[in-house]
Structures are given as structure tokens and as C-alpha cells.
Amino acid sequence: IDSLFLSLFLLPLFFFYIFLDFSRQQCYIEAMKILITLLKPFSFAPAILMMCVIYSFSAQTGDVSGALSYKISYQIVETKNEILASGKSLEQLSQEAADIEFYVRKTAHMTEYCLLAIALSFPLYVYRIRGIWLILLAGIICVGFAGLDEYHQSFVSGRSPSVRDVCIDSSGALIGIILVQLFCWSTLHNPSGSHKK
């Protein structure tokens, strides 16, 4: 009788404890969901930062921008000369740097917008914008920003807007968007036969 009474007394306590534990877990899950929802908008911070970086480069005058491009170009040819032990003179290095400066500038354009597209596409992916809609939305934002950036350059001394640069920027953005699509697809989607032995 005592054991029966003890069982009848402890059984409700046991179920009550389970209920409290379950409620605590549910509260924790709900709190995490709320926290994730609140933090989601901050996932766009890298994209906004990248836009600020691009804007700051565009705000440089033609002379400052040209000097920076030439400096990077010269460092590239100088490093190449040292690695290959070509023994080129300073004049030859200067000429070679001037020859590749255009390509360095345009590669920088593509790289900037590739990084912008990556920084923009990941948050959109988190918001469940995928596939063609991700390409369209991220693409429109990047191309639109590229157009505004070129327009902004029309007010900067020694700079001028260029449709060609918008096309180059858009190419970089497209590469970035495709890279994010491929990365997310390969990491978040397991092939159908991956669990087969």
C-alpha cells in the first residue's frame, strides 16, 4: 500500500517535471527564433560596408585614382620581375606597369562588385530568396548601384561616367551571385545518393 501510495504521489510529480522541462525547452527555442529574426537584418551589414568602400573609391579624384592604379600595377610587374629574375630596368618596369594599368583598373571593378554581390546574396539566401529570384534581385541591386556609382563619378574631378564600367561591374556581380548559388546548393543540398553505402 505504501509503495502504491508513493507511486501515485511521485507519478504526477514526474509528469509535472517533464512538462516543466518541455516548457523550458520550448521557451528557449522561441527565444532563439526571436533572436534570429532580430539579427537577420544585420546580415546585410557586409553588403552596406562594401557599398561604402566602393563609394569611397569613386569619390577619389582622377589623379588620386590613377596614381593608386599605377602603384598597384607597378607592384605587380615589380613582383613578377623579382620572381622571374628578369632584370628589367626601372623604365621597362614603368612602361609595363602603364601597359597593364587599364586591366588592373577593370579587374578591380569586377572584384569590387563580385564581393558586393556575394555580401548581398548570402543575406537574401537566408531570407529564402533562391534561384532565379536571387539572381534577379541581387543583380538589379548591384547593377542599379553600379549605375548610381558611375553617375556619382560625373561630379568628381577628373572622373566621368562610363557605360562600359557598368557592364564590367555587372559581370563581376553576376560571377558573385553564381558563386553564392553554387556554394549554397553544394553545402545545403545533399545529393540523392550521398547516404547510400
Accessible surface in RSA format (square Angstrom, percent):
REM  Atomic radii and reference values for relative SASA: ProtOr
REM  Chains: A
REM  Algorithm: Lee & Richards
REM  Probe-radius: 1.40
REM  Slices: 20
REM RES _ NUM      All-atoms   Total-Side   Main-Chain    Non-polar    All polar
REM                ABS   REL    ABS   REL    ABS   REL    ABS   REL    ABS   REL
RES ILE A   1   178.29 101.5 142.26 106.0  36.03  86.8 143.57 103.4  34.72  94.2
RES ASP A   2   122.49  85.8 116.44 115.9   6.05  14.3  39.16  92.2  83.33  83.1
RES SER A   3    81.52  68.9  74.42  99.3   7.09  16.3  50.43 107.4  31.09  43.6
RES LEU A   4   111.85  62.3 108.35  77.5   3.50   8.8 111.85  78.6   0.00   0.0
RES PHE A   5   139.66  69.9 137.60  85.2   2.06   5.3 139.24  84.4   0.42   1.2
RES LEU A   6    97.48  54.3  97.48  69.7   0.00   0.0  97.48  68.5   0.00   0.0
RES SER A   7    62.84  53.1  55.60  74.2   7.24  16.7  32.97  70.2  29.87  41.8
RES LEU A   8   112.69  62.8 104.15  74.5   8.54  21.5 104.66  73.5   8.03  21.6
RES PHE A   9   115.61  57.8 107.39  66.5   8.21  21.4 113.30  68.7   2.31   6.6
RES LEU A  10    87.56  48.8  86.30  61.7   1.26   3.2  86.37  60.7   1.19   3.2
RES LEU A  11    96.85  53.9  94.30  67.5   2.54   6.4  96.39  67.7   0.46   1.2
RES PRO A  12    78.97  57.6  68.89  62.8  10.08  36.6  75.35  62.2   3.62  22.5
RES LEU A  13    89.30  49.7  85.23  61.0   4.07  10.2  85.85  60.3   3.44   9.3
RES PHE A  14   114.54  57.3 108.48  67.2   6.07  15.8 114.27  69.3   0.28   0.8
RES PHE A  15   118.22  59.1 113.63  70.4   4.58  11.9 113.93  69.1   4.29  12.3
RES PHE A  16   114.98  57.5 110.09  68.2   4.88  12.7 114.40  69.4   0.57   1.6
RES TYR A  17   134.55  62.8 133.48  75.9   1.07   2.8  93.17  70.0  41.39  51.0
RES ILE A  18    77.31  44.0  75.76  56.4   1.55   3.7  76.90  55.4   0.41   1.1
RES PHE A  19   123.49  61.8 119.40  74.0   4.09  10.6 123.43  74.8   0.06   0.2
RES LEU A  20    77.13  43.0  74.63  53.4   2.51   6.3  74.63  52.4   2.51   6.7
RES ASP A  21    45.44  31.8  45.44  45.2   0.00   0.0   3.42   8.1  42.01  41.9
RES PHE A  22   117.13  58.6 115.16  71.3   1.97   5.1 116.85  70.8   0.29   0.8
RES SER A  23    35.71  30.2  31.95  42.6   3.76   8.7  28.83  61.4   6.88   9.6
RES ARG A  24   139.56  58.6 133.66  68.1   5.91  14.1  71.52  97.7  68.04  41.2
RES GLN A  25    96.05  53.7  93.23  68.1   2.83   6.7  29.96  63.8  66.09  50.1
RES GLN A  26    72.21  40.4  72.11  52.7   0.10   0.2  18.47  39.3  53.73  40.8
RES CYS A  27    85.34  64.6  77.58  86.5   7.77  18.3  27.76  70.3  57.59  62.1
RES TYR A  28   144.53  67.5 139.05  79.1   5.48  14.3 107.44  80.7  37.09  45.7
RES ILE A  29    75.88  43.2  74.36  55.4   1.52   3.7  75.74  54.5   0.14   0.4
RES GLU A  30    82.96  47.6  82.96  62.8   0.00   0.0  36.12  69.9  46.84  38.2
RES ALA A  31    55.62  51.1  46.54  71.8   9.08  20.6  50.80  71.5   4.81  12.7
RES MET A  32    73.60  38.1  73.60  48.7   0.00   0.0  57.89  49.2  15.71  20.8
RES LYS A  33   115.73  56.5 113.69  69.8   2.04   4.9  70.69  63.6  45.05  48.0
RES ILE A  34   105.39  60.0 102.81  76.6   2.58   6.2 105.39  75.9   0.00   0.0
RES LEU A  35    83.43  46.5  82.34  58.9   1.09   2.7  83.04  58.3   0.39   1.1
RES ILE A  36    93.00  52.9  91.26  68.0   1.74   4.2  92.45  66.6   0.55   1.5
RES THR A  37    88.60  63.0  83.31  84.5   5.29  12.6  59.78  80.3  28.82  43.6
RES LEU A  38   115.48  64.3 107.34  76.8   8.14  20.5 109.90  77.2   5.58  15.0
RES LEU A  39    96.34  53.7  91.63  65.6   4.71  11.9  91.80  64.5   4.55  12.2
RES LYS A  40    60.84  29.7  56.04  34.4   4.79  11.4  22.07  19.9  38.76  41.3
RES PRO A  41    74.73  54.5  65.35  59.6   9.37  34.1  66.10  54.6   8.63  53.6
RES PHE A  42   142.48  71.3 132.54  82.1   9.94  25.9 136.32  82.7   6.16  17.6
RES SER A  43    38.10  32.2  23.27  31.1  14.83  34.2  33.97  72.3   4.13   5.8
RES PHE A  44    49.40  24.7  49.40  30.6   0.00   0.0  49.40  30.0   0.00   0.0
RES ALA A  45    50.80  46.7  44.30  68.4   6.50  14.8  47.75  67.2   3.04   8.1
RES PRO A  46    73.21  53.4  66.62  60.7   6.59  24.0  69.81  57.6   3.40  21.1
RES ALA A  47     1.95   1.8   1.95   3.0   0.00   0.0   1.95   2.7   0.00   0.0
RES ILE A  48   103.90  59.1 103.86  77.4   0.04   0.1 103.86  74.8   0.04   0.1
RES LEU A  49   119.04  66.3 115.99  83.0   3.06   7.7 118.50  83.2   0.54   1.5
RES MET A  50    29.14  15.1  27.87  18.4   1.27   3.0  10.94   9.3  18.20  24.1
RES MET A  51    43.06  22.3  42.32  28.0   0.73   1.7  23.40  19.9  19.66  26.0
RES CYS A  52    72.33  54.7  63.94  71.3   8.39  19.7  24.04  60.9  48.29  52.1
RES VAL A  53    54.31  35.7  52.15  47.2   2.16   5.2  54.21  47.1   0.09   0.3
RES ILE A  54     1.31   0.7   1.06   0.8   0.24   0.6   1.06   0.8   0.24   0.7
RES TYR A  55   116.24  54.3 116.24  66.1   0.00   0.0  79.44  59.7  36.80  45.4
RES SER A  56    61.90  52.3  52.38  69.9   9.52  21.9  44.51  94.8  17.40  24.4
RES PHE A  57    82.18  41.1  80.49  49.9   1.69   4.4  80.97  49.1   1.21   3.5
RES SER A  58     4.48   3.8   3.98   5.3   0.49   1.1   0.49   1.0   3.98   5.6
RES ALA A  59    48.12  44.2  30.58  47.2  17.54  39.9  30.82  43.4  17.30  45.8
RES GLN A  60    48.09  26.9  41.36  30.2   6.73  16.0  18.71  39.8  29.38  22.3
RES THR A  61    54.60  38.8  53.85  54.6   0.75   1.8  50.03  67.2   4.56   6.9
RES GLY A  62    19.27  23.8   0.00   N/A  19.27  23.8  10.74  29.5   8.53  19.1
RES ASP A  63   126.97  88.9 114.20 113.7  12.77  30.2  35.48  83.5  91.49  91.2
RES VAL A  64    79.44  52.3  74.90  67.8   4.54  10.9  78.56  68.3   0.88   2.4
RES SER A  65    11.49   9.7  10.61  14.2   0.88   2.0   0.48   1.0  11.01  15.4
RES GLY A  66    21.02  25.9   0.00   N/A  21.02  25.9  19.70  54.1   1.32   3.0
RES ALA A  67    63.83  58.7  49.34  76.1  14.49  33.0  58.16  81.9   5.67  15.0
RES LEU A  68    65.37  36.4  61.21  43.8   4.15  10.4  64.57  45.3   0.80   2.1
RES SER A  69    12.90  10.9  11.17  14.9   1.73   4.0   1.86   4.0  11.04  15.5
RES TYR A  70    78.00  36.4  78.00  44.4   0.00   0.0  67.91  51.0  10.10  12.4
RES LYS A  71   123.95  60.5 120.39  73.9   3.56   8.5  66.12  59.5  57.84  61.6
RES ILE A  72    71.65  40.8  71.65  53.4   0.00   0.0  71.65  51.6   0.00   0.0
RES SER A  73     0.00   0.0   0.00   0.0   0.00   0.0   0.00   0.0   0.00   0.0
RES TYR A  74    43.70  20.4  43.70  24.9   0.00   0.0  36.80  27.7   6.90   8.5
RES GLN A  75    90.87  50.8  89.69  65.5   1.18   2.8  30.48  64.9  60.38  45.8
RES ILE A  76    84.35  48.0  77.76  57.9   6.59  15.9  82.75  59.6   1.61   4.4
RES VAL A  77     3.57   2.4   2.17   2.0   1.41   3.4   2.17   1.9   1.41   3.8
RES GLU A  78    64.82  37.2  64.82  49.0   0.00   0.0   6.59  12.8  58.22  47.5
RES THR A  79    70.59  50.2  69.91  70.9   0.68   1.6  46.32  62.2  24.27  36.7
RES LYS A  80    93.01  45.4  88.31  54.2   4.70  11.2  57.17  51.5  35.84  38.2
RES ASN A  81    22.16  15.3  19.35  18.7   2.81   6.8   2.79   6.7  19.37  18.7
RES GLU A  82   124.36  71.4  98.60  74.6  25.77  61.3  43.16  83.5  81.20  66.3
RES ILE A  83   133.33  75.9 101.96  76.0  31.37  75.6 109.32  78.7  24.02  65.2
RES LEU A  84   113.74  63.3  88.33  63.2  25.41  63.9  92.37  64.9  21.37  57.5
RES ALA A  85    86.79  79.8  55.63  85.8  31.17  70.9  63.56  89.5  23.23  61.5
RES SER A  86    54.20  45.8  17.84  23.8  36.36  83.8  16.49  35.1  37.71  52.8
RES GLY A  87    69.52  85.7   0.00   N/A  69.52  85.7  38.64 106.0  30.88  69.2
RES LYS A  88    74.16  36.2  60.12  36.9  14.04  33.4  37.73  34.0  36.43  38.8
RES SER A  89    59.01  49.9  47.24  63.0  11.77  27.1  51.77 110.2   7.24  10.1
RES LEU A  90   131.67  73.3 127.64  91.3   4.03  10.1 127.84  89.8   3.82  10.3
RES GLU A  91   147.85  84.9 139.02 105.2   8.83  21.0  55.75 107.8  92.10  75.2
RES GLN A  92   101.92  57.0  93.71  68.5   8.21  19.5  33.35  71.0  68.57  52.0
RES LEU A  93     7.19   4.0   7.19   5.1   0.00   0.0   7.19   5.1   0.00   0.0
RES SER A  94    41.85  35.4  40.01  53.4   1.85   4.3  22.80  48.5  19.06  26.7
RES GLN A  95   109.18  61.1 105.79  77.3   3.39   8.1  43.66  92.9  65.52  49.7
RES GLU A  96    32.58  18.7  30.68  23.2   1.91   4.5  22.21  43.0  10.37   8.5
RES ALA A  97     0.00   0.0   0.00   0.0   0.00   0.0   0.00   0.0   0.00   0.0
RES ALA A  98    52.58  48.3  35.99  55.5  16.59  37.7  36.17  50.9  16.42  43.5
RES ASP A  99    84.05  58.9  66.49  66.2  17.56  41.5  28.74  67.6  55.31  55.2
RES ILE A 100    46.61  26.5  46.61  34.7   0.00   0.0  46.61  33.6   0.00   0.0
RES GLU A 101    37.93  21.8  37.93  28.7   0.00   0.0   7.86  15.2  30.07  24.6
RES PHE A 102    88.24  44.1  84.25  52.2   3.99  10.4  86.74  52.6   1.51   4.3
RES TYR A 103   145.00  67.7 143.18  81.5   1.82   4.7  96.90  72.8  48.10  59.3
RES VAL A 104    23.52  15.5  19.40  17.6   4.12   9.9  22.34  19.4   1.19   3.2
RES ARG A 105    59.09  24.8  55.26  28.2   3.83   9.1  21.98  30.0  37.11  22.5
RES LYS A 106    29.60  14.4  29.52  18.1   0.08   0.2  16.56  14.9  13.04  13.9
RES THR A 107    82.95  59.0  80.41  81.5   2.54   6.0  59.04  79.3  23.91  36.1
RES ALA A 108    48.03  44.2  41.05  63.3   6.98  15.9  47.40  66.7   0.63   1.7
RES HIS A 109    22.54  12.3  22.07  15.3   0.48   1.2  12.77  13.2   9.78  11.4
RES MET A 110    61.19  31.7  60.98  40.4   0.20   0.5  29.11  24.7  32.08  42.5
RES THR A 111    67.46  48.0  63.66  64.5   3.80   9.1  51.81  69.6  15.64  23.6
RES GLU A 112    29.79  17.1  29.43  22.3   0.35   0.8  12.06  23.3  17.72  14.5
RES TYR A 113     1.20   0.6   1.20   0.7   0.00   0.0   1.20   0.9   0.00   0.0
RES CYS A 114    20.79  15.7  20.79  23.2   0.00   0.0   5.90  14.9  14.89  16.1
RES LEU A 115    86.78  48.3  83.98  60.1   2.80   7.0  84.04  59.0   2.74   7.4
RES LEU A 116     0.00   0.0   0.00   0.0   0.00   0.0   0.00   0.0   0.00   0.0
RES ALA A 117     0.00   0.0   0.00   0.0   0.00   0.0   0.00   0.0   0.00   0.0
RES ILE A 118    46.14  26.3  46.14  34.4   0.00   0.0  46.14  33.2   0.00   0.0
RES ALA A 119    18.63  17.1   9.71  15.0   8.92  20.3  17.46  24.6   1.17   3.1
RES LEU A 120     8.31   4.6   8.31   5.9   0.00   0.0   8.31   5.8   0.00   0.0
RES SER A 121     0.00   0.0   0.00   0.0   0.00   0.0   0.00   0.0   0.00   0.0
RES PHE A 122    76.01  38.0  75.62  46.8   0.39   1.0  75.79  45.9   0.23   0.6
RES PRO A 123     4.28   3.1   3.47   3.2   0.81   2.9   3.86   3.2   0.42   2.6
RES LEU A 124    10.21   5.7  10.21   7.3   0.00   0.0  10.21   7.2   0.00   0.0
RES TYR A 125    13.54   6.3  13.54   7.7   0.00   0.0   7.29   5.5   6.25   7.7
RES VAL A 126    74.56  49.1  60.94  55.2  13.62  32.8  67.17  58.4   7.39  20.1
RES TYR A 127    84.32  39.4  66.47  37.8  17.85  46.4  58.30  43.8  26.02  32.1
RES ARG A 128   189.71  79.7 168.10  85.7  21.62  51.5  56.43  77.1 133.28  80.8
RES ILE A 129    45.72  26.0  42.94  32.0   2.79   6.7  45.72  32.9   0.00   0.0
RES ARG A 130    85.17  35.8  76.73  39.1   8.45  20.1  35.75  48.9  49.43  30.0
RES GLY A 131    33.43  41.2   0.00   N/A  33.43  41.2  31.96  87.7   1.47   3.3
RES ILE A 132   105.16  59.8  97.95  73.0   7.21  17.4  98.64  71.0   6.52  17.7
RES TRP A 133   173.43  69.6 172.76  83.6   0.68   1.6 147.76  78.8  25.67  41.6
RES LEU A 134     0.00   0.0   0.00   0.0   0.00   0.0   0.00   0.0   0.00   0.0
RES ILE A 135    56.27  32.0  54.59  40.7   1.68   4.0  54.59  39.3   1.68   4.6
RES LEU A 136    81.84  45.6  79.63  57.0   2.21   5.5  81.70  57.4   0.14   0.4
RES LEU A 137    68.47  38.1  66.87  47.8   1.60   4.0  68.30  48.0   0.17   0.5
RES ALA A 138     0.00   0.0   0.00   0.0   0.00   0.0   0.00   0.0   0.00   0.0
RES GLY A 139    15.08  18.6   0.00   N/A  15.08  18.6  15.08  41.4   0.00   0.0
RES ILE A 140   118.51  67.4 112.23  83.6   6.28  15.1 115.75  83.4   2.76   7.5
RES ILE A 141    58.56  33.3  50.88  37.9   7.68  18.5  56.77  40.9   1.79   4.9
RES CYS A 142     0.60   0.5   0.16   0.2   0.44   1.0   0.43   1.1   0.17   0.2
RES VAL A 143    63.76  42.0  62.47  56.6   1.29   3.1  62.54  54.3   1.22   3.3
RES GLY A 144    36.96  45.6   0.00   N/A  36.96  45.6  34.58  94.9   2.38   5.3
RES PHE A 145    37.82  18.9  35.18  21.8   2.65   6.9  36.19  21.9   1.63   4.7
RES ALA A 146     0.21   0.2   0.20   0.3   0.01   0.0   0.20   0.3   0.01   0.0
RES GLY A 147    30.13  37.2   0.00   N/A  30.13  37.2  24.34  66.8   5.79  13.0
RES LEU A 148   122.03  68.0 117.93  84.4   4.10  10.3 118.39  83.1   3.64   9.8
RES ASP A 149     6.65   4.7   3.00   3.0   3.65   8.6   3.67   8.6   2.98   3.0
RES GLU A 150     5.21   3.0   5.21   3.9   0.00   0.0   5.21  10.1   0.00   0.0
RES TYR A 151   134.91  63.0 132.14  75.2   2.77   7.2  97.87  73.5  37.04  45.7
RES HIS A 152    34.63  18.9  32.05  22.3   2.58   6.6  27.58  28.4   7.05   8.2
RES GLN A 153     6.45   3.6   6.45   4.7   0.00   0.0   0.00   0.0   6.45   4.9
RES SER A 154    50.60  42.8  22.03  29.4  28.57  65.8  20.69  44.1  29.91  41.9
RES PHE A 155   144.91  72.5 108.36  67.1  36.55  95.1 115.78  70.2  29.13  83.4
RES VAL A 156    21.14  13.9  12.71  11.5   8.43  20.3  17.00  14.8   4.14  11.2
RES SER A 157    84.41  71.3  66.72  89.0  17.69  40.8  42.54  90.6  41.88  58.7
RES GLY A 158    71.31  87.9   0.00   N/A  71.31  87.9  37.00 101.5  34.32  76.9
RES ARG A 159    38.54  16.2  20.08  10.2  18.46  44.0   9.96  13.6  28.58  17.3
RES SER A 160    78.27  66.1  68.10  90.9  10.17  23.4  35.03  74.6  43.24  60.6
RES PRO A 161    71.15  51.9  52.02  47.4  19.13  69.5  52.31  43.2  18.84 117.1
RES SER A 162    32.00  27.0  24.05  32.1   7.95  18.3  24.57  52.3   7.43  10.4
RES VAL A 163   122.14  80.4 116.79 105.7   5.34  12.9 117.48 102.1   4.66  12.6
RES ARG A 164   138.82  58.3 131.15  66.9   7.68  18.3  60.72  83.0  78.10  47.3
RES ASP A 165    11.52   8.1  11.52  11.5   0.00   0.0   0.00   0.0  11.52  11.5
RES VAL A 166    30.23  19.9  30.23  27.4   0.00   0.0  30.23  26.3   0.00   0.0
RES CYS A 167    73.83  55.8  68.31  76.2   5.52  13.0  28.05  71.1  45.78  49.4
RES ILE A 168    32.38  18.4  30.36  22.6   2.02   4.9  32.38  23.3   0.00   0.0
RES ASP A 169     0.23   0.2   0.17   0.2   0.06   0.1   0.11   0.3   0.11   0.1
RES SER A 170    29.25  24.7  23.79  31.8   5.46  12.6  22.72  48.4   6.53   9.2
RES SER A 171    51.58  43.6  45.26  60.4   6.33  14.6  22.44  47.8  29.14  40.8
RES GLY A 172     0.47   0.6   0.00   N/A   0.47   0.6   0.47   1.3   0.00   0.0
RES ALA A 173     1.65   1.5   1.65   2.5   0.00   0.0   1.65   2.3   0.00   0.0
RES LEU A 174    87.94  49.0  86.41  61.8   1.53   3.9  87.53  61.5   0.41   1.1
RES ILE A 175    79.73  45.4  78.09  58.2   1.65   4.0  79.50  57.3   0.23   0.6
RES GLY A 176     0.00   0.0   0.00   N/A   0.00   0.0   0.00   0.0   0.00   0.0
RES ILE A 177     2.06   1.2   2.06   1.5   0.00   0.0   2.06   1.5   0.00   0.0
RES ILE A 178    75.21  42.8  75.03  55.9   0.18   0.4  75.21  54.2   0.00   0.0
RES LEU A 179    87.76  48.9  84.36  60.4   3.40   8.5  84.58  59.4   3.18   8.5
RES VAL A 180     2.44   1.6   1.41   1.3   1.03   2.5   2.44   2.1   0.00   0.0
RES GLN A 181    32.33  18.1  30.45  22.3   1.88   4.5  16.23  34.5  16.10  12.2
RES LEU A 182   107.82  60.0 105.43  75.4   2.39   6.0 106.02  74.5   1.80   4.8
RES PHE A 183   112.34  56.2 106.99  66.3   5.36  13.9 111.94  67.9   0.41   1.2
RES CYS A 184     5.66   4.3   5.17   5.8   0.49   1.1   0.49   1.2   5.17   5.6
RES TRP A 185   156.32  62.7 156.32  75.7   0.00   0.0 134.08  71.5  22.24  36.1
RES SER A 186    71.96  60.8  48.11  64.2  23.85  54.9  38.64  82.3  33.32  46.7
RES THR A 187    81.52  58.0  54.84  55.6  26.68  63.6  57.40  77.1  24.12  36.5
RES LEU A 188   113.63  63.3  83.07  59.4  30.56  76.8  87.12  61.2  26.51  71.4
RES HIS A 189    81.15  44.4  75.97  52.8   5.18  13.3  52.19  53.8  28.96  33.7
RES ASN A 190   104.97  72.4  79.29  76.6  25.69  61.9   9.89  23.8  95.09  91.9
RES PRO A 191    90.37  65.9  77.74  70.9  12.63  45.9  88.61  73.2   1.77  11.0
RES SER A 192   117.38  99.2  82.39 110.0  34.99  80.6  59.62 127.0  57.75  80.9
RES GLY A 193    36.31  44.8   0.00   N/A  36.31  44.8  20.40  56.0  15.91  35.6
RES SER A 194    58.96  49.8  21.07  28.1  37.89  87.3  32.24  68.7  26.72  37.4
RES HIS A 195   150.43  82.2 123.82  86.1  26.61  68.1  96.40  99.4  54.03  62.9
RES LYS A 196   165.39  80.7 138.92  85.2  26.46  63.0  88.52  79.7  76.87  81.9
RES LYS A 197   252.06 123.0 173.24 106.3  78.82 187.7 152.19 137.0  99.87 106.4
END  Absolute sums over single chains surface
CHAIN  1 A    13614.1      12016.0       1598.2      10035.3       3578.8
END  Absolute sums over all chains
TOTAL         13614.1      12016.0       1598.2      10035.3       3578.8
